[in-house]
């Protein structure tokens, strides 16, 4: 029984360590104050033309070389990531975590929620 419990705890910890965190607007704004924060916009150029969060860098998630471009960011500094509504950025955040990024934070609801 102890072995099963230990196994379940290890699985839970393993998944928790690799999970990215979704942030509310207020939490995202607070994290932006960190001078080491890297703000990543994963929307298309057309979407970015409609507006963006100040200080963000755009790397289109649909670009075939998304991970190659994103790998130029510092993997040890926080990455604050957003898209239009939250779907792409969640996928991109998971990809960044798999690529070795330590601290990845996703804006819940994306830029659409940010503008409101």
C-alpha positions in Angstrom: 0.0 0.0 0.0 2.8 2.4 0.9 4.5 1.8 -2.5 1.2 2.6 -4.3 0.8 5.8 -2.4 4.4 6.8 -3.0 4.0 6.1 -6.7 0.9 8.2 -6.9 2.6 11.1 -5.0 5.6 10.9 -7.4 3.3 11.0 -10.4 1.4 14.0 -9.1 4.6 15.9 -8.2 6.0 15.1 -11.7 3.0 16.6 -13.4 2.8 19.6 -11.1 6.4 20.6 -11.6 5.9 20.7 -15.4 2.6 22.6 -15.3 2.4 26.2 -16.4 0.2 28.6 -14.5 -2.7 30.6 -15.9 -2.9 34.2 -14.6 -5.7 36.7 -14.2 -5.2 40.2 -15.6 -4.2 41.5 -12.2 -1.7 38.7 -11.7 -0.3 39.1 -15.2 0.1 42.9 -14.6 1.8 42.2 -11.3 4.2 39.7 -13.0 5.0 42.3 -15.7 6.7 44.4 -13.0 9.5 41.8 -12.7 12.4 43.3 -14.7 13.3 39.8 -15.8 9.9 39.0 -17.2 9.7 38.2 -21.0 6.3 39.0 -22.5 5.5 36.7 -25.4 2.6 37.4 -27.8 1.9 34.2 -29.9 -0.8 35.8 -32.2 -0.5 36.3 -35.9 0.9 39.6 -37.3 -2.7 40.6 -38.4 -3.9 40.2 -34.8 -0.9 42.1 -33.4 -1.7 45.0 -35.8 -5.0 45.5 -33.8 -3.0 46.1 -30.6 -0.6 44.4 -28.2 0.6 44.5 -24.6 3.4 47.0 -24.2 6.8 45.4 -24.1 5.7 42.1 -25.7 7.6 40.3 -28.4 5.6 38.6 -31.1 6.4 35.0 -32.3 3.4 33.6 -34.2 2.5 30.2 -32.7 1.4 29.0 -36.2 4.9 29.8 -37.6 6.7 26.5 -38.6 9.8 27.7 -36.6 8.0 28.9 -33.5 10.1 26.8 -31.1 13.3 27.8 -32.8 12.5 31.5 -32.4 11.2 31.1 -28.9 14.3 29.2 -27.9 16.2 32.5 -28.2 14.4 33.7 -25.0 16.1 33.0 -21.7 14.8 29.7 -20.3 15.6 30.7 -16.7 13.6 33.9 -16.7 9.8 34.1 -16.4 7.8 34.0 -19.7 4.4 35.7 -19.7 2.6 34.4 -22.7 -0.7 35.4 -24.3 -2.7 35.0 -27.5 -6.2 36.3 -28.6 -8.4 34.2 -26.3 -6.2 31.8 -24.4 -6.1 28.6 -26.5 -2.9 29.0 -28.5 -1.0 30.5 -25.6 -1.9 27.5 -23.4 -0.6 25.1 -26.1 2.5 27.3 -26.6 3.1 27.4 -22.9 3.0 23.6 -22.8 5.5 23.5 -25.7 7.8 25.9 -23.9 7.7 23.9 -20.7 8.6 20.7 -22.7 11.5 22.7 -24.3 13.0 23.4 -20.9 11.5 26.8 -19.9 11.3 27.0 -16.1 8.7 29.6 -15.4 5.8 30.0 -17.9 2.7 32.0 -17.1 -0.3 32.1 -19.4 -2.8 35.1 -19.5 -6.2 33.6 -18.9 -8.6 34.8 -21.6 -5.8 36.2 -23.7 -5.7 39.7 -25.2 -9.5 39.8 -25.7 -9.8 39.6 -21.9 -6.9 42.1 -21.4 -8.6 44.8 -23.5 -11.9 44.7 -21.6 
